[in-house]
Amino acid sequence: MKLESNLTCPICGHTENITMPEDHCVYFYKCVACGELLKPLPGDCCVFCSYGDTPCPSIQAEKDCC
């Protein structure tokens, strides 16, 4: 299972490498570059599934999402 994801802000394009938690989803994330509060897109369980290059651990393990 891959726990690193490059999260890209849809507003300013800033990309940050983040270690995803294995025990919970991240619903909100504040971009360190522009301050935008990222929220999951409709149908996604977390910001990593919406804006990351790697889906969250729950999705990778084919389990119910968060």
C-alpha contacts under 8 A as a table, 3 or more apart, distances in Angstrom:
res1	aa1	res2	aa2	distance
1	M	57	P	6.98
1	M	60	Q	6.88
1	M	61	A	7.64
2	K	5	S	7.95
2	K	54	T	7.55
2	K	57	P	7.45
3	L	19	T	5.53
3	L	20	M	5.23
3	L	21	P	7.43
3	L	22	E	7.69
3	L	56	C	7.72
3	L	57	P	6.91
4	E	17	N	6.66
4	E	18	I	5.67
4	E	19	T	4.56
4	E	20	M	6.08
4	E	54	T	7.36
5	S	17	N	5.63
5	S	18	I	5.47
5	S	19	T	6.44
5	S	20	M	6.98
5	S	48	F	7.17
5	S	52	G	5.64
5	S	53	D	5.71
5	S	54	T	5.16
5	S	55	P	7.76
6	N	15	T	6.13
6	N	16	E	5.43
6	N	17	N	4.36
6	N	18	I	6.27
6	N	52	G	5.30
6	N	53	D	5.52
6	N	54	T	7.30
7	L	15	T	5.46
7	L	16	E	5.34
7	L	17	N	6.26
7	L	18	I	6.94
7	L	48	F	6.58
7	L	51	Y	5.47
7	L	52	G	4.19
7	L	53	D	6.70
8	T	13	G	5.80
8	T	14	H	5.57
8	T	15	T	4.25
8	T	16	E	6.56
8	T	51	Y	5.59
8	T	52	G	6.27
9	C	12	C	5.80
9	C	13	G	4.94
9	C	14	H	5.41
9	C	15	T	6.48
9	C	31	C	6.51
9	C	36	E	7.97
9	C	38	L	7.48
9	C	51	Y	6.90
10	P	13	G	5.63
10	P	51	Y	7.42
11	I	34	C	7.97
11	I	36	E	7.39
12	C	33	A	7.61
12	C	34	C	6.61
14	H	31	C	7.76
14	H	33	A	6.45
20	M	48	F	7.96
20	M	56	C	6.89
20	M	57	P	7.52
21	P	24	H	6.04
21	P	25	C	7.08
21	P	26	V	7.97
21	P	57	P	7.77
22	E	25	C	7.94
22	E	57	P	5.91
22	E	58	S	7.69
24	H	66	C	6.17
25	C	45	C	7.24
25	C	46	C	5.74
25	C	56	C	7.34
25	C	66	C	5.73
26	V	29	Y	7.13
26	V	46	C	5.34
26	V	47	V	6.14
26	V	48	F	7.45
27	Y	39	K	5.93
27	Y	40	P	6.28
27	Y	45	C	7.30
27	Y	46	C	4.81
27	Y	47	V	5.82
28	F	37	L	6.50
28	F	38	L	5.53
28	F	39	K	5.04
28	F	40	P	7.43
28	F	46	C	7.61
28	F	47	V	6.57
29	Y	37	L	5.65
29	Y	38	L	5.09
29	Y	39	K	6.94
29	Y	47	V	7.04
30	K	35	G	5.62
30	K	36	E	5.60
30	K	37	L	4.38
30	K	38	L	5.99
31	C	34	C	5.79
31	C	35	G	4.82
31	C	36	E	5.34
31	C	37	L	6.42
31	C	38	L	7.15
32	V	35	G	5.71
38	L	47	V	6.74
39	K	46	C	7.27
39	K	47	V	5.85
40	P	43	G	7.93
40	P	44	D	5.69
40	P	45	C	6.33
40	P	46	C	4.97
40	P	47	V	4.71
40	P	48	F	7.96
40	P	49	C	7.44
40	P	50	S	5.61
41	L	44	D	5.52
41	L	47	V	7.70
41	L	50	S	5.79
44	D	47	V	7.75
44	D	49	C	5.96
44	D	50	S	6.15
45	C	49	C	6.66
45	C	65	C	6.32
45	C	66	C	6.95
46	C	49	C	5.50
46	C	50	S	6.57
46	C	56	C	7.48
47	V	50	S	5.00
47	V	51	Y	5.71
47	V	52	G	7.03
48	F	51	Y	5.34
48	F	52	G	4.38
48	F	53	D	7.48
48	F	54	T	6.81
48	F	55	P	5.71
48	F	56	C	5.81
49	C	52	G	5.90
49	C	53	D	7.94
49	C	54	T	7.07
49	C	55	P	4.67
49	C	56	C	6.04
52	G	55	P	6.64
55	P	59	I	6.17
55	P	60	Q	6.36
56	C	59	I	5.53
56	C	60	Q	6.31
57	P	60	Q	4.95
57	P	61	A	6.06
58	S	61	A	5.20
58	S	62	E	6.20
58	S	63	K	5.26
58	S	64	D	6.57
58	S	65	C	5.34
58	S	66	C	6.76
59	I	62	E	4.88
59	I	63	K	5.98
59	I	64	D	7.30
59	I	65	C	6.20
60	Q	63	K	7.75
